[in-house]
Amino acid sequence: MTGAKQKTLVIFPGALGDFLCFLPALKRIVRRDQHVDVLARSEYAGLLAGVPVRSIERPEISRLFCAPADEDESLRAFFARYHSIYSWIGGREPDFVTSLLRFFKGDLRCFPPFPCARVHAADYYLSCVGDDQLAADGDEILEPVPAARAWARKYREEHALDQQNVLFLAPGSGGRKKNWPAKAYRDMANWWEREMRGFAVIILGPVEMEDHETMQTFNTGARVLKGLELEKVAALFSYSGFYLGNDSGLTHLAAALGVKTVAIFGPTDHVPWAPRGRCVKILRLGAECSPCEHSTMAACPHRCCLTSLPVKQVARGIAEWVGDAP
């Protein structure tokens, strides 16, 4: 953190999809306050140019949940750098707010996490910062940072992707119950290369890399990229024409970059969580039991809202964008 005074601190604990929905609100804060530090997940640091993002997992935050003593001068010095704080921790944590107010005497605004009402998450976060201009569906809210863009350009040249019609597929998410079957993604990759004469690239994150079934599914065929930093994934996506994924952070990432994005929704509600971007298509089977509560989703024995979604329907949804529906 820089030591300059009269800065604004933003504390945001959400996962990647939440953070990308939050970006329009963060941009409003930066536009208004100019000098902004952000505490969020450390892996987001490479996504934003010009806005310092540091890990939220730091003692100055965790100690606020432990009722620290008034004489803790290190906390007082840390928060003295800021004249205002926006926090999405504390809206339902009175002890956190009480502790923070011992060390911070400026403008403190604490909000609850997204309440999952039938309003889009991006609009909720904008309302928190006092902006009645809602996020437009066509906004491109993210651009790859220059270093990652240079890496992606070199990767594409080395693998001759510039001459290919590339489809990126991300078969994972933060919750396995939200995922279309991995075999269906493999079939989509094969369809793309066979019927569309393109090149399919599978993106696997840490969760998918630990899943034996997923790794076995993608041990042949399409190119598989594993464990890339988010900024490199973003840069690769920005050069791509098409993306297919679940209700996940990577799907929000592709949409935010303006990529033609097909998002598969099953048990989760697309009204508050649909990715926003210039060209986004939501595919869902519309089963009577979906969307459902998290507890129901976790215990569901059949996941028919996802397992019954045919590959042909998804293929048709993508092919319509390239003018060759099967």
Backbone torsions as a table, in degrees:
resi	resn	phi	psi	omega
1	MET	NA	141.6	173.9
2	THR	-77.2	157.9	-175.7
3	GLY	-96.6	2.4	-176.4
4	ALA	-65.3	144.0	178.4
5	LYS	-85.2	177.6	177.6
6	GLN	57.8	46.1	176.0
7	LYS	-115.7	166.0	176.2
8	THR	-109.0	137.8	177.1
9	LEU	-110.9	131.1	176.1
10	VAL	-114.6	126.0	180.0
11	ILE	-115.5	114.4	-176.1
12	PHE	-135.1	116.8	-173.6
13	PRO	-94.8	2.1	-168.3
14	GLY	-72.4	164.0	174.4
15	ALA	-73.7	179.4	-170.9
16	LEU	-59.3	-46.8	179.9
17	GLY	-59.7	-43.0	177.1
18	ASP	-61.3	-43.8	-177.0
19	PHE	-62.9	-39.8	179.3
20	LEU	-70.1	-34.7	172.3
21	CYS	-66.2	-29.1	180.0
22	PHE	-77.7	-20.0	-173.1
23	LEU	-56.7	-42.2	177.4
24	PRO	-57.4	-39.4	177.2
25	ALA	-67.0	-41.1	177.9
26	LEU	-61.6	-39.6	178.2
27	LYS	-62.3	-37.0	177.0
28	ARG	-63.8	-41.7	179.0
29	ILE	-62.8	-45.8	-179.0
30	VAL	-63.5	-40.1	-180.0
31	ARG	-63.5	-35.2	-177.7
32	ARG	-81.3	-44.4	-169.7
33	ASP	-103.6	-17.9	174.6
34	GLN	67.7	-56.5	-176.8
35	HIS	-98.6	101.3	-171.2
36	VAL	-131.0	133.7	167.6
37	ASP	-108.2	145.2	-179.1
38	VAL	-123.4	130.9	170.0
39	LEU	-106.7	116.8	-179.2
40	ALA	-153.1	-163.9	176.6
41	ARG	-69.0	136.9	-172.3
42	SER	-61.7	-27.2	-177.7
43	GLU	-70.1	-9.9	178.2
44	TYR	-83.6	-8.6	-173.2
45	ALA	-58.4	-35.4	-177.5
46	GLY	-81.3	-2.2	-177.8
47	LEU	-86.5	-25.2	-173.0
48	LEU	-115.6	131.0	175.0
49	ALA	-97.7	131.7	174.4
50	GLY	89.3	-7.5	177.6
51	VAL	-121.5	112.6	-179.1
52	PRO	-65.5	123.7	176.2
53	VAL	-115.8	122.3	179.0
54	ARG	-120.5	164.6	-177.2
55	SER	-67.8	135.2	175.3
56	ILE	-74.7	-15.7	179.3
57	GLU	-82.8	72.9	-178.8
58	ARG	-133.5	153.1	-173.5
59	PRO	-62.5	-30.5	-179.3
60	GLU	-62.4	-25.5	177.4
61	ILE	-91.6	-49.1	-176.0
62	SER	-61.5	-33.3	-178.0
63	ARG	-70.5	-18.1	178.1
64	LEU	-70.5	-17.3	176.9
65	PHE	-87.2	-1.8	-173.5
66	CYS	-113.9	18.9	-179.8
67	ALA	49.3	63.0	-177.9
68	PRO	-65.0	157.2	-178.2
69	ALA	-69.6	151.7	-179.0
70	ASP	-60.5	-28.3	-174.4
71	GLU	-85.4	12.1	179.3
72	ASP	-73.9	92.1	-174.9
73	GLU	-71.9	-24.2	179.1
74	SER	-66.0	-39.1	176.6
75	LEU	-69.1	-40.2	179.1
76	ARG	-61.4	-41.0	-179.5
77	ALA	-68.5	-37.5	179.8
78	PHE	-62.7	-49.8	-175.2
79	PHE	-79.5	-13.1	177.0
80	ALA	-68.1	-14.8	178.8
81	ARG	-70.3	-17.1	-167.6
82	TYR	-116.0	142.2	174.7
83	HIS	-97.7	-17.2	177.4
84	SER	-149.5	150.2	179.1
85	ILE	-134.0	130.0	167.6
86	TYR	-108.4	123.4	-177.4
87	SER	-132.6	132.4	172.0
88	TRP	-101.1	14.9	161.4
89	ILE	-109.1	132.6	175.6
90	GLY	117.1	-19.6	179.6
91	GLY	-59.6	-28.6	176.5
92	ARG	-125.7	23.9	-178.3
93	GLU	-128.8	79.4	-176.0
94	PRO	-60.6	-32.5	178.8
95	ASP	-65.0	-37.9	177.6
96	PHE	-61.6	-46.7	-178.7
97	VAL	-64.5	-44.0	179.2
98	THR	-59.3	-43.5	178.9
99	SER	-65.1	-43.6	-178.7
100	LEU	-62.1	-38.7	-177.9
101	LEU	-69.6	-12.6	173.3
102	ARG	-69.5	-27.3	-172.0
103	PHE	-117.0	-10.8	-177.0
104	PHE	-126.8	125.4	-175.9
105	LYS	-114.5	12.3	-178.5
106	GLY	-93.0	-152.3	-177.7
107	ASP	-85.1	107.8	-178.1
108	LEU	-108.9	126.4	177.8
109	ARG	-127.6	112.4	-178.8
110	CYS	-111.9	136.1	-176.7
111	PHE	-128.5	149.4	173.0
112	PRO	-71.3	157.5	172.8
113	PRO	-61.9	167.3	-176.6
114	PHE	-52.7	126.2	-172.5
115	PRO	-79.9	1.9	179.2
116	CYS	62.4	28.4	171.5
117	ALA	-75.3	172.4	-178.6
118	ARG	-84.9	57.6	170.2
119	VAL	-132.9	147.8	-176.3
120	HIS	-68.3	143.6	-178.2
121	ALA	-57.7	-39.7	-179.8
122	ALA	-61.8	-38.5	179.2
123	ASP	-69.4	-36.3	176.5
124	TYR	-61.3	-48.1	-178.1
125	TYR	-64.2	-36.5	175.9
126	LEU	-63.5	-39.5	178.9
127	SER	-64.7	-29.8	178.8
128	CYS	-64.8	-35.1	-176.9
129	VAL	-93.2	12.0	173.6
130	GLY	75.7	31.6	-179.5
131	ASP	-115.6	117.8	-179.5
132	ASP	-90.2	5.6	175.2
133	GLN	-88.8	103.4	-175.6
134	LEU	-72.0	157.0	-178.7
135	ALA	-70.6	124.7	179.1
136	ALA	-76.5	146.0	-180.0
137	ASP	-60.0	-28.9	-174.8
138	GLY	-89.1	2.5	-179.0
139	ASP	-66.4	134.4	166.8
140	GLU	-98.7	106.1	-169.8
141	ILE	-97.0	2.6	-173.9
142	LEU	-144.4	140.7	172.3
143	GLU	-130.5	139.1	179.0
144	PRO	-61.8	144.2	177.0
145	VAL	-70.1	152.4	-173.2
146	PRO	-55.9	-42.2	-177.7
147	ALA	-62.8	-42.0	179.0
148	ALA	-68.7	-37.1	177.8
149	ARG	-62.9	-39.7	178.3
150	ALA	-64.6	-41.0	177.6
151	TRP	-62.2	-44.3	-177.8
152	ALA	-66.1	-37.2	178.6
153	ARG	-62.7	-43.3	179.0
154	LYS	-65.8	-41.0	179.6
155	TYR	-61.6	-44.6	-179.1
156	ARG	-63.3	-40.2	179.2
157	GLU	-65.7	-43.4	-177.5
158	GLU	-66.0	-28.8	-177.1
159	HIS	-108.6	12.8	175.6
160	ALA	55.9	33.0	179.5
161	LEU	-75.6	-17.1	178.8
162	ASP	-63.4	-25.8	-179.5
163	GLN	-95.5	7.3	-174.7
164	GLN	-114.7	150.3	170.0
165	ASN	-89.7	102.1	-166.2
166	VAL	-96.8	132.9	170.3
167	LEU	-115.7	120.7	173.3
168	PHE	-92.0	136.0	178.3
169	LEU	-126.4	132.8	177.8
170	ALA	-122.8	99.4	-172.8
171	PRO	-80.3	-0.9	-176.8
172	GLY	-107.0	-176.8	174.8
173	SER	-169.9	-177.4	177.2
174	GLY	-73.3	-10.6	178.8
175	GLY	-142.9	122.8	-174.6
176	ARG	-62.9	-26.6	-179.7
177	LYS	-68.7	-12.6	179.0
178	LYS	-92.6	-2.2	-168.2
179	ASN	-95.0	131.0	165.8
180	TRP	-61.2	145.1	-174.3
181	PRO	-55.2	141.5	-179.6
182	ALA	-59.2	-36.2	178.9
183	LYS	-61.8	-35.8	178.2
184	ALA	-64.5	-37.1	176.1
185	TYR	-66.5	-39.5	176.5
186	ARG	-62.3	-41.0	177.7
187	ASP	-64.8	-36.5	177.4
188	MET	-65.7	-40.5	178.3
189	ALA	-62.3	-43.9	178.8
190	ASN	-64.1	-41.9	178.2
191	TRP	-60.9	-44.1	-178.6
192	TRP	-60.4	-44.5	-177.5
193	GLU	-74.6	-33.6	-177.7
194	ARG	-80.6	-49.7	-172.6
195	GLU	-91.1	-34.0	-175.2
196	MET	-99.7	-1.7	177.8
197	ARG	56.2	35.8	-178.8
198	GLY	-112.0	-164.0	-179.0
199	PHE	-129.1	127.3	-178.3
200	ALA	-101.6	134.8	178.4
201	VAL	-125.0	124.9	179.8
202	ILE	-97.0	129.0	177.0
203	ILE	-104.7	120.3	178.5
204	LEU	-117.4	129.5	176.1
205	GLY	-95.6	-175.0	-177.1
206	PRO	-58.0	-38.1	-178.4
207	VAL	-65.1	-45.8	-179.3
208	GLU	-66.9	-33.3	-179.2
209	MET	-68.6	-20.8	178.3
210	GLU	-91.5	-4.5	-178.4
211	ASP	-97.0	114.7	-175.0
212	HIS	-61.7	-42.7	-177.9
213	GLU	-62.2	-43.0	179.4
214	THR	-63.4	-45.2	-179.0
215	MET	-63.9	-37.1	177.5
216	GLN	-67.6	-34.8	-178.4
217	THR	-64.3	-35.2	-174.3
218	PHE	-110.3	31.5	179.7
219	ASN	-84.0	-5.3	175.8
220	THR	-138.9	165.5	173.6
221	GLY	86.8	-123.5	-170.6
222	ALA	-57.3	152.3	175.9
223	ARG	-63.6	137.0	-178.6
224	VAL	-118.6	125.7	176.3
225	LEU	-110.3	128.8	-172.9
226	LYS	-120.8	137.1	167.6
227	GLY	63.4	29.4	177.9
228	LEU	-72.8	147.3	171.9
229	GLU	-63.7	150.7	-175.3
230	LEU	-58.7	-37.9	-178.1
231	GLU	-65.9	-31.7	177.3
232	LYS	-73.7	-39.1	175.2
233	VAL	-60.4	-44.9	-179.9
234	ALA	-60.2	-42.5	-179.0
235	ALA	-66.2	-40.7	176.4
236	LEU	-63.2	-44.3	178.8
237	PHE	-58.9	-38.1	-174.4
238	SER	-65.8	-21.7	177.2
239	TYR	-92.4	-1.5	-174.1
240	SER	-96.4	153.1	175.5
241	GLY	-87.7	-28.8	-168.9
242	PHE	-142.4	149.4	-179.3
243	TYR	-145.6	142.4	175.5
244	LEU	-133.4	129.7	178.9
245	GLY	-162.3	176.9	179.6
246	ASN	-84.8	-173.7	169.3
247	ASP	-71.7	93.9	-171.7
248	SER	-151.2	168.4	177.2
249	GLY	-63.3	-38.5	179.7
250	LEU	-65.9	-32.1	177.0
251	THR	-67.2	-42.1	174.1
252	HIS	-61.0	-38.1	-179.4
253	LEU	-63.7	-47.7	179.0
254	ALA	-60.2	-44.2	-179.4
255	ALA	-64.0	-41.2	-178.4
256	ALA	-64.8	-23.6	178.8
257	LEU	-86.7	-2.4	179.9
258	GLY	86.2	10.6	179.1
259	VAL	-73.1	146.1	172.8
260	LYS	-67.1	111.1	-167.3
261	THR	-117.7	127.5	170.7
262	VAL	-106.8	120.1	-178.2
263	ALA	-112.5	125.5	-179.9
264	ILE	-95.6	120.7	178.1
265	PHE	-114.7	137.8	176.3
266	GLY	-124.6	-91.0	-175.8
267	PRO	-79.5	-16.6	-178.6
268	THR	-91.8	160.4	-172.7
269	ASP	-89.9	120.6	-178.4
270	HIS	-76.9	-16.8	-177.3
271	VAL	-63.4	-50.7	177.4
272	PRO	-84.5	-18.4	-168.7
273	TRP	-120.0	7.2	176.6
274	ALA	-61.4	133.1	176.7
275	PRO	-64.3	143.1	-179.1
276	ARG	-108.4	135.7	-179.7
277	GLY	-174.6	-177.8	-175.5
278	ARG	-66.6	-33.0	-175.5
279	CYS	-147.8	91.4	-176.3
280	VAL	-124.6	135.2	176.7
281	LYS	-124.1	127.8	177.7
282	ILE	-96.9	126.7	174.7
283	LEU	-114.3	123.8	177.2
284	ARG	-147.3	147.1	-177.0
285	LEU	-73.2	-28.5	-179.1
286	GLY	77.6	34.4	177.7
287	ALA	-61.2	147.5	-176.7
288	GLU	-59.9	-29.6	-175.4
289	CYS	-88.9	1.3	-179.6
290	SER	-115.9	149.1	-4.1
291	PRO	-72.1	163.5	-176.7
292	CYS	-132.5	168.7	177.1
293	GLU	-68.4	157.0	-178.2
294	HIS	-59.8	-40.5	-179.4
295	SER	-64.7	-37.6	177.1
296	THR	-67.3	-42.8	179.1
297	MET	-60.3	-43.3	-177.4
298	ALA	-64.6	-31.0	-176.4
299	ALA	-98.9	0.1	-174.3
300	CYS	-64.8	126.4	-177.7
301	PRO	-86.3	-12.9	-171.6
302	HIS	-122.4	-29.8	-177.9
303	ARG	48.5	44.0	-175.5
304	CYS	-63.3	-24.0	178.7
305	CYS	-64.0	-18.8	177.6
306	LEU	-113.1	-46.8	-174.6
307	THR	-67.1	-23.2	-179.6
308	SER	-91.8	-1.3	178.4
309	LEU	-77.2	114.9	-173.2
310	PRO	-75.8	147.1	176.8
311	VAL	-58.1	-38.3	-178.3
312	LYS	-60.5	-38.0	179.9
313	GLN	-66.7	-41.6	178.9
314	VAL	-67.8	-42.1	178.0
315	ALA	-59.6	-41.2	179.5
316	ARG	-63.4	-40.3	179.8
317	GLY	-61.5	-36.0	177.1
318	ILE	-78.2	-42.8	-175.4
319	ALA	-63.4	-28.6	178.6
320	GLU	-60.3	-30.0	-179.9
321	TRP	-74.2	-23.4	178.9
322	VAL	-106.4	12.2	170.8
323	GLY	73.1	27.5	-177.3
324	ASP	-145.7	60.2	-177.1
325	ALA	-65.4	135.3	179.7
326	PRO	-72.4	NA	NA
